[in-house]
Amino acid sequence: MSDPGFDIDRARLLINEISGNLAGQPADSARHAELRAEVDALKAILERPGVPHAQVKDGLESVRGLIHAAANELRADGVRAGILVKEIGRMLGLD
């Protein structure tokens, strides 16, 4: 089901930004690997036509939680963790 207030194109842009940030991060970090896997899974979902917004929102919530949990490590690696958490939260109506 579609949510008219949900911006799927913004979700795509944000996930691509996060993916780009992670591409330059150490491959040996377990936290980065977990976040990369979740981001990659959400990217695949977003590539499908007519994807239910609820499924995208679930994926965004998962990514947001992983970023929030890893905020200090991600910040140290130059990822804008706080900004990304807030943006995802706004998209989900949490902030």
PDB file with one MODEL, atoms N, CA, C and O in Angstrom:
MODEL        1
ATOM      1  N   MET A   1       0.842  -1.181   0.000  1.00  0.00           N
ATOM      2  CA  MET A   1       0.000   0.000   0.000  1.00  0.00           C
ATOM      3  C   MET A   1       0.884   1.239   0.000  1.00  0.00           C
ATOM      4  O   MET A   1       1.936   1.263   0.639  1.00  0.00           O
ATOM      5  N   SER A   2       0.459   2.244  -0.705  1.00  0.00           N
ATOM      6  CA  SER A   2       1.202   3.472  -0.856  1.00  0.00           C
ATOM      7  C   SER A   2       0.811   4.473   0.222  1.00  0.00           C
ATOM      8  O   SER A   2      -0.345   4.540   0.642  1.00  0.00           O
ATOM      9  N   ASP A   3       1.797   5.249   0.660  1.00  0.00           N
ATOM     10  CA  ASP A   3       1.589   6.308   1.637  1.00  0.00           C
ATOM     11  C   ASP A   3       1.865   7.619   0.914  1.00  0.00           C
ATOM     12  O   ASP A   3       3.018   7.915   0.601  1.00  0.00           O
ATOM     13  N   PRO A   4       0.827   8.414   0.641  1.00  0.00           N
ATOM     14  CA  PRO A   4       1.021   9.623  -0.161  1.00  0.00           C
ATOM     15  C   PRO A   4       1.990  10.620   0.470  1.00  0.00           C
ATOM     16  O   PRO A   4       2.555  11.445  -0.248  1.00  0.00           O
ATOM     17  N   GLY A   5       2.200  10.576   1.769  1.00  0.00           N
ATOM     18  CA  GLY A   5       3.120  11.494   2.435  1.00  0.00           C
ATOM     19  C   GLY A   5       4.553  11.000   2.453  1.00  0.00           C
ATOM     20  O   GLY A   5       5.442  11.705   2.930  1.00  0.00           O
ATOM     21  N   PHE A   6       4.794   9.800   1.942  1.00  0.00           N
ATOM     22  CA  PHE A   6       6.124   9.203   1.978  1.00  0.00           C
ATOM     23  C   PHE A   6       6.820   9.447   0.639  1.00  0.00           C
ATOM     24  O   PHE A   6       6.263   9.154  -0.419  1.00  0.00           O
ATOM     25  N   ASP A   7       8.030   9.980   0.689  1.00  0.00           N
ATOM     26  CA  ASP A   7       8.786  10.333  -0.515  1.00  0.00           C
ATOM     27  C   ASP A   7       9.768   9.210  -0.857  1.00  0.00           C
ATOM     28  O   ASP A   7      10.891   9.186  -0.355  1.00  0.00           O
ATOM     29  N   ILE A   8       9.341   8.291  -1.704  1.00  0.00           N
ATOM     30  CA  ILE A   8      10.155   7.130  -2.077  1.00  0.00           C
ATOM     31  C   ILE A   8      11.414   7.564  -2.827  1.00  0.00           C
ATOM     32  O   ILE A   8      12.459   6.927  -2.698  1.00  0.00           O
ATOM     33  N   ASP A   9      11.326   8.636  -3.603  1.00  0.00           N
ATOM     34  CA  ASP A   9      12.508   9.117  -4.318  1.00  0.00           C
ATOM     35  C   ASP A   9      13.559   9.644  -3.344  1.00  0.00           C
ATOM     36  O   ASP A   9      14.756   9.442  -3.544  1.00  0.00           O
ATOM     37  N   ARG A  10      13.111  10.312  -2.303  1.00  0.00           N
ATOM     38  CA  ARG A  10      14.053  10.793  -1.270  1.00  0.00           C
ATOM     39  C   ARG A  10      14.676   9.600  -0.550  1.00  0.00           C
ATOM     40  O   ARG A  10      15.858   9.636  -0.206  1.00  0.00           O
ATOM     41  N   ALA A  11      13.911   8.562  -0.323  1.00  0.00           N
ATOM     42  CA  ALA A  11      14.453   7.356   0.308  1.00  0.00           C
ATOM     43  C   ALA A  11      15.558   6.761  -0.568  1.00  0.00           C
ATOM     44  O   ALA A  11      16.601   6.348  -0.061  1.00  0.00           O
ATOM     45  N   ARG A  12      15.330   6.719  -1.866  1.00  0.00           N
ATOM     46  CA  ARG A  12      16.350   6.199  -2.790  1.00  0.00           C
ATOM     47  C   ARG A  12      17.623   7.034  -2.721  1.00  0.00           C
ATOM     48  O   ARG A  12      18.725   6.492  -2.638  1.00  0.00           O
ATOM     49  N   LEU A  13      17.466   8.349  -2.755  1.00  0.00           N
ATOM     50  CA  LEU A  13      18.628   9.241  -2.695  1.00  0.00           C
ATOM     51  C   LEU A  13      19.398   9.061  -1.392  1.00  0.00           C
ATOM     52  O   LEU A  13      20.628   9.005  -1.392  1.00  0.00           O
ATOM     53  N   LEU A  14      18.678   8.973  -0.299  1.00  0.00           N
ATOM     54  CA  LEU A  14      19.308   8.834   1.005  1.00  0.00           C
ATOM     55  C   LEU A  14      20.054   7.505   1.128  1.00  0.00           C
ATOM     56  O   LEU A  14      21.176   7.467   1.632  1.00  0.00           O
ATOM     57  N   ILE A  15      19.443   6.430   0.675  1.00  0.00           N
ATOM     58  CA  ILE A  15      20.096   5.119   0.741  1.00  0.00           C
ATOM     59  C   ILE A  15      21.319   5.099  -0.171  1.00  0.00           C
ATOM     60  O   ILE A  15      22.334   4.496   0.178  1.00  0.00           O
ATOM     61  N   ASN A  16      21.240   5.746  -1.332  1.00  0.00           N
ATOM     62  CA  ASN A  16      22.414   5.830  -2.207  1.00  0.00           C
ATOM     63  C   ASN A  16      23.529   6.646  -1.551  1.00  0.00           C
ATOM     64  O   ASN A  16      24.705   6.317  -1.699  1.00  0.00           O
ATOM     65  N   GLU A  17      23.171   7.694  -0.837  1.00  0.00           N
ATOM     66  CA  GLU A  17      24.167   8.493  -0.115  1.00  0.00           C
ATOM     67  C   GLU A  17      24.836   7.653   0.970  1.00  0.00           C
ATOM     68  O   GLU A  17      26.059   7.666   1.105  1.00  0.00           O
ATOM     69  N   ILE A  18      24.043   6.934   1.729  1.00  0.00           N
ATOM     70  CA  ILE A  18      24.598   6.082   2.790  1.00  0.00           C
ATOM     71  C   ILE A  18      25.507   5.016   2.174  1.00  0.00           C
ATOM     72  O   ILE A  18      26.594   4.747   2.686  1.00  0.00           O
ATOM     73  N   SER A  19      25.059   4.420   1.086  1.00  0.00           N
ATOM     74  CA  SER A  19      25.857   3.403   0.404  1.00  0.00           C
ATOM     75  C   SER A  19      27.197   3.978  -0.051  1.00  0.00           C
ATOM     76  O   SER A  19      28.238   3.337   0.090  1.00  0.00           O
ATOM     77  N   GLY A  20      27.158   5.181  -0.595  1.00  0.00           N
ATOM     78  CA  GLY A  20      28.394   5.842  -1.026  1.00  0.00           C
ATOM     79  C   GLY A  20      29.331   6.115   0.132  1.00  0.00           C
ATOM     80  O   GLY A  20      30.545   5.947   0.010  1.00  0.00           O
ATOM     81  N   ASN A  21      28.767   6.536   1.261  1.00  0.00           N
ATOM     82  CA  ASN A  21      29.590   6.766   2.456  1.00  0.00           C
ATOM     83  C   ASN A  21      30.252   5.478   2.926  1.00  0.00           C
ATOM     84  O   ASN A  21      31.421   5.470   3.309  1.00  0.00           O
ATOM     85  N   LEU A  22      29.496   4.401   2.893  1.00  0.00           N
ATOM     86  CA  LEU A  22      30.016   3.124   3.373  1.00  0.00           C
ATOM     87  C   LEU A  22      31.057   2.530   2.430  1.00  0.00           C
ATOM     88  O   LEU A  22      31.916   1.761   2.862  1.00  0.00           O
ATOM     89  N   ALA A  23      30.989   2.877   1.157  1.00  0.00           N
ATOM     90  CA  ALA A  23      31.919   2.311   0.172  1.00  0.00           C
ATOM     91  C   ALA A  23      33.368   2.639   0.517  1.00  0.00           C
ATOM     92  O   ALA A  23      34.274   1.867   0.203  1.00  0.00           O
ATOM     93  N   GLY A  24      33.586   3.774   1.159  1.00  0.00           N
ATOM     94  CA  GLY A  24      34.943   4.178   1.510  1.00  0.00           C
ATOM     95  C   GLY A  24      35.378   3.760   2.899  1.00  0.00           C
ATOM     96  O   GLY A  24      36.447   4.159   3.362  1.00  0.00           O
ATOM     97  N   GLN A  25      34.569   2.967   3.563  1.00  0.00           N
ATOM     98  CA  GLN A  25      34.875   2.563   4.940  1.00  0.00           C
ATOM     99  C   GLN A  25      35.578   1.209   4.966  1.00  0.00           C
ATOM    100  O   GLN A  25      35.494   0.437   4.011  1.00  0.00           O
ATOM    101  N   PRO A  26      36.266   0.932   6.060  1.00  0.00           N
ATOM    102  CA  PRO A  26      36.998  -0.333   6.174  1.00  0.00           C
ATOM    103  C   PRO A  26      36.091  -1.549   5.975  1.00  0.00           C
ATOM    104  O   PRO A  26      35.011  -1.632   6.561  1.00  0.00           O
ATOM    105  N   ALA A  27      36.534  -2.472   5.159  1.00  0.00           N
ATOM    106  CA  ALA A  27      35.748  -3.677   4.868  1.00  0.00           C
ATOM    107  C   ALA A  27      35.793  -4.677   6.017  1.00  0.00           C
ATOM    108  O   ALA A  27      34.961  -5.582   6.077  1.00  0.00           O
ATOM    109  N   ASP A  28      36.745  -4.527   6.924  1.00  0.00           N
ATOM    110  CA  ASP A  28      36.904  -5.513   7.996  1.00  0.00           C
ATOM    111  C   ASP A  28      36.083  -5.201   9.246  1.00  0.00           C
ATOM    112  O   ASP A  28      36.141  -5.950  10.221  1.00  0.00           O
ATOM    113  N   SER A  29      35.330  -4.120   9.233  1.00  0.00           N
ATOM    114  CA  SER A  29      34.517  -3.750  10.389  1.00  0.00           C
ATOM    115  C   SER A  29      33.197  -4.513  10.370  1.00  0.00           C
ATOM    116  O   SER A  29      32.450  -4.449   9.394  1.00  0.00           O
ATOM    117  N   ALA A  30      32.916  -5.233  11.448  1.00  0.00           N
ATOM    118  CA  ALA A  30      31.664  -6.001  11.538  1.00  0.00           C
ATOM    119  C   ALA A  30      30.457  -5.077  11.485  1.00  0.00           C
ATOM    120  O   ALA A  30      29.452  -5.401  10.853  1.00  0.00           O
ATOM    121  N   ARG A  31      30.553  -3.928  12.147  1.00  0.00           N
ATOM    122  CA  ARG A  31      29.433  -2.999  12.171  1.00  0.00           C
ATOM    123  C   ARG A  31      29.174  -2.428  10.776  1.00  0.00           C
ATOM    124  O   ARG A  31      28.026  -2.309  10.349  1.00  0.00           O
ATOM    125  N   HIS A  32      30.246  -2.079  10.076  1.00  0.00           N
ATOM    126  CA  HIS A  32      30.083  -1.587   8.708  1.00  0.00           C
ATOM    127  C   HIS A  32      29.506  -2.672   7.813  1.00  0.00           C
ATOM    128  O   HIS A  32      28.664  -2.391   6.960  1.00  0.00           O
ATOM    129  N   ALA A  33      29.951  -3.905   7.999  1.00  0.00           N
ATOM    130  CA  ALA A  33      29.460  -5.018   7.178  1.00  0.00           C
ATOM    131  C   ALA A  33      27.961  -5.226   7.380  1.00  0.00           C
ATOM    132  O   ALA A  33      27.224  -5.434   6.416  1.00  0.00           O
ATOM    133  N   GLU A  34      27.516  -5.168   8.628  1.00  0.00           N
ATOM    134  CA  GLU A  34      26.092  -5.340   8.930  1.00  0.00           C
ATOM    135  C   GLU A  34      25.277  -4.211   8.306  1.00  0.00           C
ATOM    136  O   GLU A  34      24.226  -4.451   7.713  1.00  0.00           O
ATOM    137  N   LEU A  35      25.763  -2.993   8.442  1.00  0.00           N
ATOM    138  CA  LEU A  35      25.062  -1.841   7.878  1.00  0.00           C
ATOM    139  C   LEU A  35      25.073  -1.908   6.351  1.00  0.00           C
ATOM    140  O   LEU A  35      24.059  -1.629   5.710  1.00  0.00           O
ATOM    141  N   ARG A  36      26.210  -2.275   5.769  1.00  0.00           N
ATOM    142  CA  ARG A  36      26.288  -2.422   4.303  1.00  0.00           C
ATOM    143  C   ARG A  36      25.261  -3.430   3.801  1.00  0.00           C
ATOM    144  O   ARG A  36      24.573  -3.185   2.810  1.00  0.00           O
ATOM    145  N   ALA A  37      25.162  -4.562   4.490  1.00  0.00           N
ATOM    146  CA  ALA A  37      24.222  -5.608   4.078  1.00  0.00           C
ATOM    147  C   ALA A  37      22.780  -5.086   4.121  1.00  0.00           C
ATOM    148  O   ALA A  37      21.994  -5.346   3.210  1.00  0.00           O
ATOM    149  N   GLU A  38      22.447  -4.364   5.166  1.00  0.00           N
ATOM    150  CA  GLU A  38      21.091  -3.829   5.301  1.00  0.00           C
ATOM    151  C   GLU A  38      20.815  -2.764   4.238  1.00  0.00           C
ATOM    152  O   GLU A  38      19.729  -2.724   3.659  1.00  0.00           O
ATOM    153  N   VAL A  39      21.796  -1.910   3.988  1.00  0.00           N
ATOM    154  CA  VAL A  39      21.647  -0.871   2.962  1.00  0.00           C
ATOM    155  C   VAL A  39      21.512  -1.516   1.588  1.00  0.00           C
ATOM    156  O   VAL A  39      20.669  -1.108   0.789  1.00  0.00           O
ATOM    157  N   ASP A  40      22.336  -2.517   1.309  1.00  0.00           N
ATOM    158  CA  ASP A  40      22.251  -3.209   0.014  1.00  0.00           C
ATOM    159  C   ASP A  40      20.893  -3.881  -0.173  1.00  0.00           C
ATOM    160  O   ASP A  40      20.328  -3.855  -1.266  1.00  0.00           O
ATOM    161  N   ALA A  41      20.375  -4.478   0.887  1.00  0.00           N
ATOM    162  CA  ALA A  41      19.061  -5.119   0.808  1.00  0.00           C
ATOM    163  C   ALA A  41      17.978  -4.080   0.528  1.00  0.00           C
ATOM    164  O   ALA A  41      17.077  -4.322  -0.274  1.00  0.00           O
ATOM    165  N   LEU A  42      18.065  -2.931   1.183  1.00  0.00           N
ATOM    166  CA  LEU A  42      17.077  -1.871   0.964  1.00  0.00           C
ATOM    167  C   LEU A  42      17.214  -1.286  -0.442  1.00  0.00           C
ATOM    168  O   LEU A  42      16.210  -0.966  -1.078  1.00  0.00           O
ATOM    169  N   LYS A  43      18.440  -1.145  -0.928  1.00  0.00           N
ATOM    170  CA  LYS A  43      18.631  -0.668  -2.303  1.00  0.00           C
ATOM    171  C   LYS A  43      17.938  -1.607  -3.290  1.00  0.00           C
ATOM    172  O   LYS A  43      17.287  -1.157  -4.233  1.00  0.00           O
ATOM    173  N   ALA A  44      18.084  -2.907  -3.068  1.00  0.00           N
ATOM    174  CA  ALA A  44      17.447  -3.889  -3.958  1.00  0.00           C
ATOM    175  C   ALA A  44      15.926  -3.755  -3.916  1.00  0.00           C
ATOM    176  O   ALA A  44      15.261  -3.851  -4.947  1.00  0.00           O
ATOM    177  N   ILE A  45      15.385  -3.535  -2.734  1.00  0.00           N
ATOM    178  CA  ILE A  45      13.940  -3.346  -2.589  1.00  0.00           C
ATOM    179  C   ILE A  45      13.498  -2.091  -3.344  1.00  0.00           C
ATOM    180  O   ILE A  45      12.478  -2.099  -4.034  1.00  0.00           O
ATOM    181  N   LEU A  46      14.269  -1.022  -3.208  1.00  0.00           N
ATOM    182  CA  LEU A  46      13.916   0.249  -3.833  1.00  0.00           C
ATOM    183  C   LEU A  46      14.011   0.207  -5.352  1.00  0.00           C
ATOM    184  O   LEU A  46      13.415   1.045  -6.029  1.00  0.00           O
ATOM    185  N   GLU A  47      14.738  -0.738  -5.891  1.00  0.00           N
ATOM    186  CA  GLU A  47      14.863  -0.865  -7.349  1.00  0.00           C
ATOM    187  C   GLU A  47      13.639  -1.531  -7.981  1.00  0.00           C
ATOM    188  O   GLU A  47      13.426  -1.433  -9.189  1.00  0.00           O
ATOM    189  N   ARG A  48      12.845  -2.202  -7.164  1.00  0.00           N
ATOM    190  CA  ARG A  48      11.653  -2.875  -7.700  1.00  0.00           C
ATOM    191  C   ARG A  48      10.539  -1.870  -7.930  1.00  0.00           C
ATOM    192  O   ARG A  48      10.308  -0.991  -7.100  1.00  0.00           O
ATOM    193  N   PRO A  49       9.848  -1.997  -9.055  1.00  0.00           N
ATOM    194  CA  PRO A  49       8.728  -1.079  -9.308  1.00  0.00           C
ATOM    195  C   PRO A  49       7.554  -1.380  -8.373  1.00  0.00           C
ATOM    196  O   PRO A  49       7.263  -2.537  -8.071  1.00  0.00           O
ATOM    197  N   GLY A  50       6.902  -0.339  -7.932  1.00  0.00           N
ATOM    198  CA  GLY A  50       5.697  -0.493  -7.128  1.00  0.00           C
ATOM    199  C   GLY A  50       5.923  -1.099  -5.758  1.00  0.00           C
ATOM    200  O   GLY A  50       5.015  -1.708  -5.192  1.00  0.00           O
ATOM    201  N   VAL A  51       7.111  -0.943  -5.222  1.00  0.00           N
ATOM    202  CA  VAL A  51       7.407  -1.512  -3.913  1.00  0.00           C
ATOM    203  C   VAL A  51       6.500  -0.880  -2.847  1.00  0.00           C
ATOM    204  O   VAL A  51       6.310   0.336  -2.842  1.00  0.00           O
ATOM    205  N   PRO A  52       5.943  -1.693  -1.949  1.00  0.00           N
ATOM    206  CA  PRO A  52       5.088  -1.131  -0.895  1.00  0.00           C
ATOM    207  C   PRO A  52       5.895  -0.212   0.033  1.00  0.00           C
ATOM    208  O   PRO A  52       6.981  -0.571   0.488  1.00  0.00           O
ATOM    209  N   HIS A  53       5.361   0.948   0.298  1.00  0.00           N
ATOM    210  CA  HIS A  53       6.047   1.904   1.163  1.00  0.00           C
ATOM    211  C   HIS A  53       6.319   1.321   2.543  1.00  0.00           C
ATOM    212  O   HIS A  53       7.331   1.644   3.164  1.00  0.00           O
ATOM    213  N   ALA A  54       5.428   0.469   3.024  1.00  0.00           N
ATOM    214  CA  ALA A  54       5.635  -0.139   4.345  1.00  0.00           C
ATOM    215  C   ALA A  54       6.917  -0.963   4.376  1.00  0.00           C
ATOM    216  O   ALA A  54       7.621  -0.980   5.385  1.00  0.00           O
ATOM    217  N   GLN A  55       7.218  -1.636   3.290  1.00  0.00           N
ATOM    218  CA  GLN A  55       8.439  -2.440   3.217  1.00  0.00           C
ATOM    219  C   GLN A  55       9.672  -1.533   3.222  1.00  0.00           C
ATOM    220  O   GLN A  55      10.675  -1.860   3.856  1.00  0.00           O
ATOM    221  N   VAL A  56       9.607  -0.413   2.530  1.00  0.00           N
ATOM    222  CA  VAL A  56      10.710   0.542   2.513  1.00  0.00           C
ATOM    223  C   VAL A  56      10.883   1.156   3.907  1.00  0.00           C
ATOM    224  O   VAL A  56      12.002   1.306   4.397  1.00  0.00           O
ATOM    225  N   LYS A  57       9.770   1.503   4.528  1.00  0.00           N
ATOM    226  CA  LYS A  57       9.834   2.080   5.870  1.00  0.00           C
ATOM    227  C   LYS A  57      10.461   1.104   6.861  1.00  0.00           C
ATOM    228  O   LYS A  57      11.255   1.511   7.709  1.00  0.00           O
ATOM    229  N   ASP A  58      10.116  -0.174   6.765  1.00  0.00           N
ATOM    230  CA  ASP A  58      10.725  -1.180   7.640  1.00  0.00           C
ATOM    231  C   ASP A  58      12.237  -1.218   7.437  1.00  0.00           C
ATOM    232  O   ASP A  58      13.002  -1.276   8.400  1.00  0.00           O
ATOM    233  N   GLY A  59      12.656  -1.186   6.177  1.00  0.00           N
ATOM    234  CA  GLY A  59      14.083  -1.184   5.873  1.00  0.00           C
ATOM    235  C   GLY A  59      14.778   0.058   6.392  1.00  0.00           C
ATOM    236  O   GLY A  59      15.884  -0.023   6.928  1.00  0.00           O
ATOM    237  N   LEU A  60      14.137   1.205   6.237  1.00  0.00           N
ATOM    238  CA  LEU A  60      14.704   2.456   6.744  1.00  0.00           C
ATOM    239  C   LEU A  60      14.823   2.426   8.266  1.00  0.00           C
ATOM    240  O   LEU A  60      15.809   2.908   8.823  1.00  0.00           O
ATOM    241  N   GLU A  61      13.827   1.866   8.933  1.00  0.00           N
ATOM    242  CA  GLU A  61      13.895   1.762  10.392  1.00  0.00           C
ATOM    243  C   GLU A  61      15.083   0.904  10.806  1.00  0.00           C
ATOM    244  O   GLU A  61      15.773   1.226  11.774  1.00  0.00           O
ATOM    245  N   SER A  62      15.323  -0.168  10.093  1.00  0.00           N
ATOM    246  CA  SER A  62      16.448  -1.041  10.392  1.00  0.00           C
ATOM    247  C   SER A  62      17.776  -0.317  10.173  1.00  0.00           C
ATOM    248  O   SER A  62      18.671  -0.383  11.016  1.00  0.00           O
ATOM    249  N   VAL A  63      17.898   0.373   9.040  1.00  0.00           N
ATOM    250  CA  VAL A  63      19.116   1.129   8.747  1.00  0.00           C
ATOM    251  C   VAL A  63      19.321   2.219   9.794  1.00  0.00           C
ATOM    252  O   VAL A  63      20.435   2.427  10.273  1.00  0.00           O
ATOM    253  N   ARG A  64      18.254   2.902  10.139  1.00  0.00           N
ATOM    254  CA  ARG A  64      18.342   3.969  11.151  1.00  0.00           C
ATOM    255  C   ARG A  64      18.839   3.412  12.477  1.00  0.00           C
ATOM    256  O   ARG A  64      19.694   4.015  13.125  1.00  0.00           O
ATOM    257  N   GLY A  65      18.310   2.269  12.879  1.00  0.00           N
ATOM    258  CA  GLY A  65      18.734   1.658  14.133  1.00  0.00           C
ATOM    259  C   GLY A  65      20.206   1.268  14.112  1.00  0.00           C
ATOM    260  O   GLY A  65      20.917   1.466  15.097  1.00  0.00           O
ATOM    261  N   LEU A  66      20.663   0.718  12.998  1.00  0.00           N
ATOM    262  CA  LEU A  66      22.073   0.337  12.883  1.00  0.00           C
ATOM    263  C   LEU A  66      22.986   1.557  12.897  1.00  0.00           C
ATOM    264  O   LEU A  66      24.046   1.532  13.522  1.00  0.00           O
ATOM    265  N   ILE A  67      22.578   2.622  12.212  1.00  0.00           N
ATOM    266  CA  ILE A  67      23.382   3.850  12.223  1.00  0.00           C
ATOM    267  C   ILE A  67      23.415   4.431  13.621  1.00  0.00           C
ATOM    268  O   ILE A  67      24.470   4.844  14.101  1.00  0.00           O
ATOM    269  N   HIS A  68      22.276   4.463  14.269  1.00  0.00           N
ATOM    270  CA  HIS A  68      22.215   5.008  15.624  1.00  0.00           C
ATOM    271  C   HIS A  68      23.106   4.201  16.575  1.00  0.00           C
ATOM    272  O   HIS A  68      23.827   4.779  17.388  1.00  0.00           O
ATOM    273  N   ALA A  69      23.058   2.874  16.476  1.00  0.00           N
ATOM    274  CA  ALA A  69      23.856   2.019  17.351  1.00  0.00           C
ATOM    275  C   ALA A  69      25.350   2.176  17.086  1.00  0.00           C
ATOM    276  O   ALA A  69      26.161   2.014  17.997  1.00  0.00           O
ATOM    277  N   ALA A  70      25.715   2.488  15.858  1.00  0.00           N
ATOM    278  CA  ALA A  70      27.125   2.579  15.483  1.00  0.00           C
ATOM    279  C   ALA A  70      27.587   4.028  15.313  1.00  0.00           C
ATOM    280  O   ALA A  70      28.633   4.277  14.712  1.00  0.00           O
ATOM    281  N   ALA A  71      26.818   4.978  15.834  1.00  0.00           N
ATOM    282  CA  ALA A  71      27.074   6.395  15.569  1.00  0.00           C
ATOM    283  C   ALA A  71      28.503   6.814  15.880  1.00  0.00           C
ATOM    284  O   ALA A  71      29.122   7.495  15.062  1.00  0.00           O
ATOM    285  N   ASN A  72      29.042   6.440  17.011  1.00  0.00           N
ATOM    286  CA  ASN A  72      30.394   6.884  17.370  1.00  0.00           C
ATOM    287  C   ASN A  72      31.439   6.336  16.411  1.00  0.00           C
ATOM    288  O   ASN A  72      32.324   7.070  15.969  1.00  0.00           O
ATOM    289  N   GLU A  73      31.344   5.057  16.088  1.00  0.00           N
ATOM    290  CA  GLU A  73      32.297   4.451  15.158  1.00  0.00           C
ATOM    291  C   GLU A  73      32.159   5.060  13.768  1.00  0.00           C
ATOM    292  O   GLU A  73      33.159   5.341  13.108  1.00  0.00           O
ATOM    293  N   LEU A  74      30.934   5.262  13.330  1.00  0.00           N
ATOM    294  CA  LEU A  74      30.706   5.829  12.011  1.00  0.00           C
ATOM    295  C   LEU A  74      31.190   7.274  11.939  1.00  0.00           C
ATOM    296  O   LEU A  74      31.787   7.680  10.942  1.00  0.00           O
ATOM    297  N   ARG A  75      30.936   8.047  12.988  1.00  0.00           N
ATOM    298  CA  ARG A  75      31.399   9.435  13.027  1.00  0.00           C
ATOM    299  C   ARG A  75      32.914   9.498  12.931  1.00  0.00           C
ATOM    300  O   ARG A  75      33.466  10.335  12.217  1.00  0.00           O
ATOM    301  N   ALA A  76      33.584   8.606  13.655  1.00  0.00           N
ATOM    302  CA  ALA A  76      35.044   8.564  13.620  1.00  0.00           C
ATOM    303  C   ALA A  76      35.551   8.263  12.211  1.00  0.00           C
ATOM    304  O   ALA A  76      36.656   8.667  11.848  1.00  0.00           O
ATOM    305  N   ASP A  77      34.756   7.563  11.425  1.00  0.00           N
ATOM    306  CA  ASP A  77      35.131   7.224  10.051  1.00  0.00           C
ATOM    307  C   ASP A  77      34.629   8.249   9.037  1.00  0.00           C
ATOM    308  O   ASP A  77      34.783   8.050   7.831  1.00  0.00           O
ATOM    309  N   GLY A  78      34.036   9.333   9.507  1.00  0.00           N
ATOM    310  CA  GLY A  78      33.619  10.404   8.621  1.00  0.00           C
ATOM    311  C   GLY A  78      32.207  10.287   8.071  1.00  0.00           C
ATOM    312  O   GLY A  78      31.828  11.064   7.195  1.00  0.00           O
ATOM    313  N   VAL A  79      31.423   9.344   8.560  1.00  0.00           N
ATOM    314  CA  VAL A  79      30.037   9.214   8.114  1.00  0.00           C
ATOM    315  C   VAL A  79      29.182  10.164   8.949  1.00  0.00           C
ATOM    316  O   VAL A  79      29.332  10.223  10.170  1.00  0.00           O
ATOM    317  N   ARG A  80      28.303  10.892   8.311  1.00  0.00           N
ATOM    318  CA  ARG A  80      27.452  11.879   8.986  1.00  0.00           C
ATOM    319  C   ARG A  80      26.303  11.175   9.712  1.00  0.00           C
ATOM    320  O   ARG A  80      25.138  11.342   9.350  1.00  0.00           O
ATOM    321  N   ALA A  81      26.627  10.410  10.709  1.00  0.00           N
ATOM    322  CA  ALA A  81      25.649   9.549  11.374  1.00  0.00           C
ATOM    323  C   ALA A  81      24.452  10.310  11.923  1.00  0.00           C
ATOM    324  O   ALA A  81      23.308   9.939  11.659  1.00  0.00           O
ATOM    325  N   GLY A  82      24.698  11.358  12.675  1.00  0.00           N
ATOM    326  CA  GLY A  82      23.599  12.103  13.283  1.00  0.00           C
ATOM    327  C   GLY A  82      22.650  12.687  12.266  1.00  0.00           C
ATOM    328  O   GLY A  82      21.433  12.642  12.449  1.00  0.00           O
ATOM    329  N   ILE A  83      23.191  13.231  11.202  1.00  0.00           N
ATOM    330  CA  ILE A  83      22.367  13.828  10.156  1.00  0.00           C
ATOM    331  C   ILE A  83      21.531  12.750   9.473  1.00  0.00           C
ATOM    332  O   ILE A  83      20.350  12.954   9.194  1.00  0.00           O
ATOM    333  N   LEU A  84      22.152  11.602   9.206  1.00  0.00           N
ATOM    334  CA  LEU A  84      21.425  10.520   8.542  1.00  0.00           C
ATOM    335  C   LEU A  84      20.312   9.973   9.432  1.00  0.00           C
ATOM    336  O   LEU A  84      19.210   9.709   8.949  1.00  0.00           O
ATOM    337  N   VAL A  85      20.584   9.801  10.720  1.00  0.00           N
ATOM    338  CA  VAL A  85      19.563   9.309  11.650  1.00  0.00           C
ATOM    339  C   VAL A  85      18.380  10.274  11.689  1.00  0.00           C
ATOM    340  O   VAL A  85      17.227   9.841  11.665  1.00  0.00           O
ATOM    341  N   LYS A  86      18.656  11.576  11.748  1.00  0.00           N
ATOM    342  CA  LYS A  86      17.579  12.568  11.788  1.00  0.00           C
ATOM    343  C   LYS A  86      16.774  12.568  10.496  1.00  0.00           C
ATOM    344  O   LYS A  86      15.545  12.632  10.525  1.00  0.00           O
ATOM    345  N   GLU A  87      17.472  12.496   9.357  1.00  0.00           N
ATOM    346  CA  GLU A  87      16.760  12.509   8.062  1.00  0.00           C
ATOM    347  C   GLU A  87      15.861  11.299   7.924  1.00  0.00           C
ATOM    348  O   GLU A  87      14.714  11.426   7.497  1.00  0.00           O
ATOM    349  N   ILE A  88      16.365  10.126   8.280  1.00  0.00           N
ATOM    350  CA  ILE A  88      15.535   8.913   8.205  1.00  0.00           C
ATOM    351  C   ILE A  88      14.370   9.031   9.177  1.00  0.00           C
ATOM    352  O   ILE A  88      13.243   8.667   8.842  1.00  0.00           O
ATOM    353  N   GLY A  89      14.632   9.534  10.371  1.00  0.00           N
ATOM    354  CA  GLY A  89      13.566   9.729  11.353  1.00  0.00           C
ATOM    355  C   GLY A  89      12.467  10.641  10.847  1.00  0.00           C
ATOM    356  O   GLY A  89      11.284  10.376  11.058  1.00  0.00           O
ATOM    357  N   ARG A  90      12.864  11.729  10.172  1.00  0.00           N
ATOM    358  CA  ARG A  90      11.867  12.642   9.593  1.00  0.00           C
ATOM    359  C   ARG A  90      11.019  11.913   8.545  1.00  0.00           C
ATOM    360  O   ARG A  90       9.800  12.076   8.497  1.00  0.00           O
ATOM    361  N   MET A  91      11.679  11.111   7.712  1.00  0.00           N
ATOM    362  CA  MET A  91      10.948  10.393   6.670  1.00  0.00           C
ATOM    363  C   MET A  91       9.949   9.406   7.263  1.00  0.00           C
ATOM    364  O   MET A  91       8.894   9.144   6.686  1.00  0.00           O
ATOM    365  N   LEU A  92      10.303   8.869   8.418  1.00  0.00           N
ATOM    366  CA  LEU A  92       9.436   7.881   9.074  1.00  0.00           C
ATOM    367  C   LEU A  92       8.438   8.534  10.022  1.00  0.00           C
ATOM    368  O   LEU A  92       7.613   7.844  10.622  1.00  0.00           O
ATOM    369  N   GLY A  93       8.503   9.856  10.164  1.00  0.00           N
ATOM    370  CA  GLY A  93       7.603  10.556  11.065  1.00  0.00           C
ATOM    371  C   GLY A  93       7.979  10.401  12.527  1.00  0.00           C
ATOM    372  O   GLY A  93       7.133  10.561  13.406  1.00  0.00           O
ATOM    373  N   LEU A  94       9.253  10.086  12.798  1.00  0.00           N
ATOM    374  CA  LEU A  94       9.696   9.867  14.169  1.00  0.00           C
ATOM    375  C   LEU A  94      10.295  11.126  14.794  1.00  0.00           C
ATOM    376  O   LEU A  94      10.293  11.277  16.016  1.00  0.00           O
ATOM    377  N   ASP A  95      10.799  12.017  13.966  1.00  0.00           N
ATOM    378  CA  ASP A  95      11.439  13.237  14.471  1.00  0.00           C
ATOM    379  C   ASP A  95      10.664  14.450  14.059  1.00  0.00           C
ATOM    380  O   ASP A  95      11.048  15.571  14.392  1.00  0.00           O
TER     381      ASP A  95
ENDMDL
END
